[in-house]
Amino acid sequence: MSDPDRRRAHRIALQQAVSLVIGNDGHEVPAITDNLSSAGILLYAAQFIREGTLIGLVLVLPPIEKEKEGERVWCLGKIVRMERDLKEGKFGLAIGFQRYEVLHQA
């Protein structure tokens, strides 16, 4: 019996508000994340964004140890899929990461 879940990487639930920076013009769109893996993220935004669009965002990853703060990570990716059904009036966007970098505290 084959596994219907063909994801390349394990996903974790991660709900947080983020701002998506679209393309090179700096236009920002608010969104709420749903789940995350090392390969990408699923999130929901009130604005339709076309598949293939480059997206930048900053995530706060959950801390590995309870006493520590989560790390802020800058991510650059491309929308690889749009969810067909709206969730609470928002568009589901699957973003495949092209690169990401941990942002160090100043």
MIMI-103168 format. One line per field, with one value per residue (C-alpha): residue number from 0; residue in one letter; x, y, z. Coordinates in nm, 4 decimals. Each point is the difference from the previous one (the first is absolute). Layout:
N
paba: (NUM ...);
lumro: (a ...);
px: (X ...);
py: (Y ...);
pz: (Z ...);
END
This chain:
106
paba: (0 1 2 3 4 5 6 7 8 9 10 11 12 13 14 15 16 17 18 19 20 21 22 23 24 25 26 27 28 29 30 31 32 33 34 35 36 37 38 39 40 41 42 43 44 45 46 47 48 49 50 51 52 53 54 55 56 57 58 59 60 61 62 63 64 65 66 67 68 69 70 71 72 73 74 75 76 77 78 79 80 81 82 83 84 85 86 87 88 89 90 91 92 93 94 95 96 97 98 99 100 101 102 103 104 105);
lumro: (m s d p d r r r a h r i a l q q a v s l v i g n d g h e v p a i t d n l s s a g i l l y a a q f i r e g t l i g l v l v l p p i e k e k e g e r v w c l g k i v r m e r d l k e g k f g l a i g f q r y e v l h q a);
px: (0.0000 0.1469 0.0125 -0.2289 0.2071 0.2829 0.1597 0.3767 0.0489 -0.1708 -0.2409 -0.0682 -0.2994 0.0954 -0.2669 0.1298 -0.0722 0.2526 0.0360 0.0692 0.2209 -0.0994 0.2568 0.2432 -0.2474 -0.0253 -0.3812 -0.0977 -0.2928 -0.0946 -0.0346 -0.0350 0.2262 -0.1440 0.2899 0.3706 0.2736 0.3584 -0.1286 -0.2818 -0.3011 -0.3782 -0.1707 -0.3220 -0.0327 -0.3009 0.1524 0.0348 0.3642 0.0840 0.1873 0.3690 0.0186 0.3135 -0.0786 0.2160 -0.0992 0.1448 -0.1018 0.0612 0.0809 -0.1056 0.2891 0.1606 0.0439 -0.2839 0.2189 0.1259 -0.1651 -0.0862 0.2290 -0.1040 0.0551 -0.0212 -0.1441 -0.0171 -0.2235 -0.2390 -0.3701 -0.0196 -0.3703 -0.3276 -0.2593 -0.3294 -0.2261 0.0033 0.0534 -0.1930 0.0025 0.3768 0.2059 0.2269 0.3519 0.2694 0.3438 0.3072 0.3130 0.2891 0.2208 -0.0178 0.2301 -0.0040 -0.0145 0.2362 -0.0958 0.1892);
py: (0.0000 0.3350 0.3059 0.2764 0.2693 0.0735 0.2893 0.0185 0.1193 -0.0389 0.2843 0.1681 0.2123 0.3669 0.2672 0.3568 0.3273 0.0950 0.2610 -0.1284 0.2236 -0.0544 0.0198 0.2881 0.2843 -0.0524 -0.0322 -0.1700 -0.2335 -0.1275 -0.3774 -0.2723 -0.3041 -0.3523 -0.2442 -0.0012 -0.2340 0.0468 0.0032 0.2539 0.1412 0.0027 0.3251 0.1923 0.3550 0.2194 0.0941 -0.2293 -0.0316 -0.1734 -0.3309 0.0535 0.3347 0.0591 0.0558 0.1134 -0.0372 -0.0142 -0.2897 -0.0529 -0.3679 -0.1735 -0.0374 -0.3396 0.0581 0.1497 0.2614 0.1473 0.2302 -0.1146 0.0943 0.2522 -0.1314 0.1954 -0.2207 0.0458 -0.2262 -0.0395 -0.0807 -0.3565 -0.0693 0.1744 -0.1820 -0.0367 0.0627 0.3218 -0.0329 0.2660 0.2140 -0.0272 -0.1522 -0.2935 0.0459 -0.2672 0.1613 -0.2019 0.1407 0.0923 0.1221 0.1081 0.1609 0.0300 0.3653 0.0623 0.2364 0.3300);
pz: (0.0000 -0.0979 0.2231 -0.1389 0.1750 -0.2441 0.1843 -0.0211 0.3581 0.3393 0.0805 0.3311 0.0939 0.0241 0.0336 -0.0011 -0.1722 -0.2690 -0.2736 -0.3484 -0.2124 -0.3609 -0.2795 -0.0226 0.0521 0.3778 0.0046 0.3290 0.0633 0.3481 0.0401 0.2633 -0.0158 0.0289 -0.0189 -0.0774 -0.1211 -0.1097 -0.3607 0.0348 0.1786 -0.0325 0.0926 -0.0547 -0.1358 -0.0798 -0.3375 -0.3021 -0.1041 -0.3270 -0.0083 -0.0799 0.1842 0.2113 0.3688 0.2916 0.3650 0.3506 0.2262 0.3686 0.0426 0.3206 0.2463 0.0398 0.3731 0.2056 0.1701 -0.3262 -0.2517 -0.3498 -0.2851 -0.2633 -0.3514 -0.3254 -0.2763 -0.3755 -0.2010 -0.2861 0.0088 -0.1282 0.0616 0.0793 0.2130 -0.1866 0.2997 0.2010 0.3751 0.1912 -0.3143 -0.0483 -0.2813 0.0860 -0.1366 -0.0064 -0.0203 -0.0914 0.1604 -0.2275 0.2837 0.3601 0.2524 0.3796 0.1072 0.2891 0.2825 -0.0036);
END
